[in-house]
Structures are given as structure tokens and as C-alpha cells.
Amino acid sequence: MDTYGPEFFGAIRESSRNSAEVVVPLVSDFIGPASVVDIGCGTGEWIDVFARHGVSDYLGVDGAYGGHTTIAQSHFVAADLSLPCSLGRTFDLAMSLEVAEHLPVERASGFVADLVRLAPAVLFSAAIPAQGGIDHVNERWQSWWADHFAIHGYAARDVIRPLIWDDDRVAVWYRQNTILYVRDAEPTNTILDVVHPRTLEKGLAPRGLRQNLAQLPAAARRSIRHRFR
């Protein structure tokens, strides 16, 4: 069975579209991009919404899975994301949402390096430990990825999650994980490692949660326990 076949993309198409309709205008307010690249674009819903909000210079990049994208082929590049990705140009905004967890851990550093070479701002989300999903081989806390971006001088600007945290139109994994990384910026003074209550409701095992909380910094554990108490 093809892991990334029609069933996989069919299952995420609607949630991606609905989420993008909410998040894209917020990102546009912060960044105002004239050009956008989506690494791991899936069905192309996010990049299509950016296009409908006035971005004419856009590109989607993903595997050659065949005929699943909604964007024109002239705006799509097939690439194996487990390998280094170079497009020969830069954009105002690069994005990669719920993709990095599908790539081997040894690819993580190089993947982040690919993203920061593409744009001065990167919209990024990736599955946390025990989030669950198809072919998740590298689930990490948000701060783990923030450390990788910091190596390149990109600070975590946690400005999107507070605006969408309680918005049921947005899929819970985006509400929980989406962080904007900006080159040479001051980081927001917030705790990055959080679990959304809806993630718990959908069946995260209590034992797994306890094990994962033990891996968090002490301040983050106190914050999360207080929130859910």
C-alpha cells in the first residue's frame, strides 16, 4: 500500500483548507509575503489559499505522488524531501507544516537548513511526541526544533498559536505546533512546549503523557499542569 496515496491526501485535504483559510490572513498580517514556498505542500491547499490572498509568486514542493495537488503543475516541483532540497532562489516566506516528523531524525538538521536558506521567515509545525499519525518517525517537542532554527539565527516568534488556540476551524495539530521563525528577530517570551487539550481528548495515553511531560523543562511542566488542572 502507498503510504502517501489518495487515501492519505484525501483525509487531510478538508482540514488543511479550513485551517489555511484562518491562518494565512494572520501570517500575511505579520509577514506580508509577495512570494511563498511550501515544502511538503501535500494537496497544495495552503499554497492555494496564499495565492487567493494575492500572492502570485508561489511554489509547492513535495514527492512525486501523482495528481494530488490542487495547484498548477507550473507552480509545483517534485522532490524527495529526505534528501537536500535546493531551488536556486529565495522567497519572502517558506513554510513546512506537519512534514518534518515524516523524515528520519538524521535529516532534521539538514531539513531546517534547507528551509532557512529559502526565506528570512519560516512558518513551521511538526508533530510532538505521542501525537500520532501515519509514518511519524521523528516526533519532537517544539523547543527541539527551535534549537535547530536558532543555530541559523532564526528566533521563535510564537505569534500565531495564541490567535488560533481556541479556533475549532483550525486542525488541532496546527493550533498546537505552528510557530513562526524569523531571522535576526527577538524571540517571544513564551513556553514553546505545550500540548493542546484536544490532543489529550483524542486519545493520548496517560502513561505516554506522563513520560513525555518528564522530558519537558521544569517551567513548561508547571505551566502545562496548571493549565490542565
C-alpha distance (Angstrom), angle and dihedral (degrees) to the residues before:
residue distance angle dihedral
M1 . . .
D2 3.84 . .
T3 3.81 107.4 .
Y4 3.80 91.8 -152.5
G5 3.78 99.1 38.8
P6 3.82 131.9 127.0
E7 3.82 93.6 -69.4
F8 3.81 92.4 55.4
F9 3.79 94.8 48.6
G10 3.78 93.5 39.3
A11 3.79 90.0 56.8
I12 3.80 94.5 54.7
R13 3.81 101.1 36.6
E14 3.81 98.9 88.0
S15 3.82 96.1 41.5
S16 3.80 90.3 47.6
R17 3.81 92.4 51.2
N18 3.80 94.4 46.2
S19 3.79 92.0 47.0
A20 3.78 93.6 47.3
E21 3.79 92.0 51.8
V22 3.82 88.4 61.9
V23 3.80 101.9 36.0
V24 3.81 102.5 40.7
P25 3.84 95.2 66.2
L26 3.82 89.4 49.7
V27 3.79 92.8 50.8
S28 3.79 90.0 45.9
D29 3.81 89.7 54.9
F30 3.81 91.0 54.3
I31 3.81 100.1 39.0
G32 3.81 107.7 16.3
P33 3.81 91.8 -153.6
A34 3.79 121.4 -163.2
S35 3.82 90.6 -172.2
V36 3.81 130.2 35.3
V37 3.80 135.2 -178.0
D38 3.81 122.5 -166.3
I39 3.81 113.3 -156.6
G40 3.78 106.9 -157.2
C41 3.79 92.5 14.7
G42 3.80 95.6 174.4
T43 3.79 108.5 -172.4
G44 3.80 91.1 -1.7
E45 3.80 94.3 -117.7
W46 3.80 94.7 133.7
I47 3.77 95.5 48.2
D48 3.80 90.2 45.3
V49 3.81 90.7 55.2
F50 3.81 90.3 50.3
A51 3.81 87.7 51.9
R52 3.81 91.2 52.0
H53 3.81 88.5 51.5
G54 3.77 91.6 60.4
V55 3.82 104.5 -84.9
S56 3.80 105.8 134.2
D57 3.82 97.7 170.3
Y58 3.80 104.9 68.3
L59 3.77 140.2 136.0
G60 3.80 135.2 -168.4
V61 3.80 120.7 -153.5
D62 3.80 125.5 -167.8
G63 3.78 143.3 124.0
A64 3.78 121.6 -57.7
Y65 3.80 92.9 -101.3
G66 3.77 93.2 145.5
G67 3.78 132.9 -113.8
H68 3.78 100.3 -9.2
T69 3.82 100.4 113.5
T70 3.79 125.0 95.2
I71 3.81 92.5 -153.5
A72 3.81 124.1 88.5
Q73 3.80 116.5 -92.1
S74 3.80 88.9 -120.0
H75 3.82 86.7 67.5
F76 3.81 95.7 45.1
V77 3.81 132.6 83.0
A78 3.81 122.4 -170.3
A79 3.80 113.6 -139.3
D80 3.79 139.9 157.2
L81 3.80 101.6 -117.2
S82 3.79 91.8 -160.5
L83 3.80 85.3 72.2
P84 3.83 129.3 61.8
C85 3.80 111.6 -76.1
S86 3.81 122.4 -147.4
L87 3.80 122.7 170.0
G88 3.80 99.2 179.1
R89 3.82 94.3 -121.8
T90 3.79 143.7 57.2
F91 3.82 135.3 -118.9
D92 3.79 136.9 -157.2
L93 3.80 90.9 -115.6
A94 3.78 133.5 20.2
M95 3.77 120.2 -167.8
S96 3.78 136.9 -171.4
L97 3.78 117.8 173.7
E98 3.82 124.0 -172.2
V99 3.79 91.9 -20.1
A100 3.81 108.2 103.7
E101 3.81 93.6 68.8
H102 3.81 88.3 64.3
L103 3.82 91.7 60.2
P104 3.82 126.4 80.1
V105 3.81 116.4 -93.9
E106 3.80 90.7 -116.3
R107 3.81 88.2 61.1
A108 3.83 94.6 54.4
S109 3.80 99.3 89.1
G110 3.78 93.1 44.9
F111 3.80 92.0 46.2
V112 3.80 91.9 55.1
A113 3.80 89.3 46.1
D114 3.80 89.2 53.8
L115 3.82 91.1 51.7
V116 3.79 96.6 49.7
R117 3.80 91.4 48.5
L118 3.79 88.4 58.9
A119 3.82 101.0 54.8
P120 3.82 146.0 -1.1
A121 3.80 88.9 -120.1
V122 3.81 127.8 44.5
L123 3.80 126.6 -168.6
F124 3.79 104.4 -153.8
S125 3.78 140.6 174.1
A126 3.79 132.5 165.1
A127 3.80 134.6 173.5
I128 3.80 118.7 -86.9
P129 3.83 123.8 -136.1
A130 3.82 112.6 -65.2
Q131 3.81 92.3 7.8
G132 3.78 88.1 122.4
G133 3.77 131.7 -153.0
I134 3.78 144.1 141.4
D135 3.80 114.4 -47.5
H136 3.80 95.9 -11.0
V137 3.80 103.7 166.4
N138 3.81 101.4 159.8
E139 3.81 113.4 36.9
R140 3.83 110.0 170.6
W141 3.78 139.2 169.0
Q142 3.77 117.5 -95.8
S143 3.82 92.4 -111.5
W144 3.82 90.4 57.1
W145 3.78 89.4 62.5
A146 3.81 91.5 41.4
D147 3.80 88.8 59.0
H148 3.81 89.7 54.1
F149 3.81 91.4 51.4
A150 3.81 91.7 45.9
I151 3.81 90.1 60.7
H152 3.81 86.5 67.4
G153 3.81 95.1 44.6
Y154 3.81 95.7 -99.8
A155 3.82 115.7 138.1
A156 3.79 125.8 -152.7
R157 3.80 110.1 -111.4
D158 3.80 103.2 -169.7
V159 3.80 94.4 -164.8
I160 3.81 101.7 123.4
R161 3.80 103.7 53.6
P162 3.84 96.0 59.8
L163 3.81 89.3 55.5
I164 3.82 96.1 49.9
W165 3.83 102.7 29.3
D166 3.82 94.1 105.8
D167 3.81 97.8 29.8
D168 3.80 108.9 112.8
R169 3.79 91.2 -166.3
V170 3.81 87.3 73.8
A171 3.80 119.7 73.0
V172 3.79 110.9 -109.5
W173 3.81 94.9 -119.1
Y174 3.80 90.5 60.2
R175 3.80 91.8 46.1
Q176 3.78 89.9 51.4
N177 3.80 102.5 40.5
T178 3.82 112.7 25.0
I179 3.80 113.1 116.1
L180 3.80 130.2 164.5
Y181 3.81 114.9 -133.1
V182 3.80 116.1 -159.7
R183 3.79 129.3 -172.3
D184 3.81 116.5 -115.3
A185 3.81 92.4 -2.3
E186 3.79 132.3 133.0
P187 3.82 112.4 -104.7
T188 3.78 118.7 -120.7
N189 3.78 111.9 -107.9
T190 3.79 96.5 -117.8
I191 3.78 138.0 116.5
L192 3.79 107.9 -103.1
D193 3.82 99.5 -167.7
V194 3.80 105.3 81.8
V195 3.78 137.2 141.0
H196 3.79 118.4 -143.2
P197 3.84 114.7 -129.4
R198 3.81 89.9 -125.4
T199 3.80 88.9 60.4
L200 3.80 87.9 59.0
E201 3.79 92.2 45.9
K202 3.77 92.8 54.6
G203 3.77 92.2 62.6
L204 3.79 114.1 -79.8
A205 3.82 103.0 167.4
P206 3.84 112.9 -111.6
R207 3.82 90.9 -133.5
G208 3.78 90.9 51.2
L209 3.79 90.2 48.7
R210 3.79 92.0 52.4
Q211 3.79 90.8 50.2
N212 3.79 91.8 48.8
L213 3.80 93.9 46.8
A214 3.79 88.3 54.3
Q215 3.79 88.4 62.2
L216 3.80 93.7 55.3
P217 3.81 124.6 94.7
A218 3.81 111.8 -94.7
A219 3.80 93.7 -109.3
A220 3.78 91.5 53.1
R221 3.81 92.0 49.4
R222 3.80 91.2 52.0
S223 3.80 91.8 48.7
I224 3.80 94.6 48.8
R225 3.81 94.3 45.1
H226 3.80 90.7 49.2
R227 3.83 91.9 48.8
F228 3.79 94.7 50.6
R229 3.80 94.8 40.6
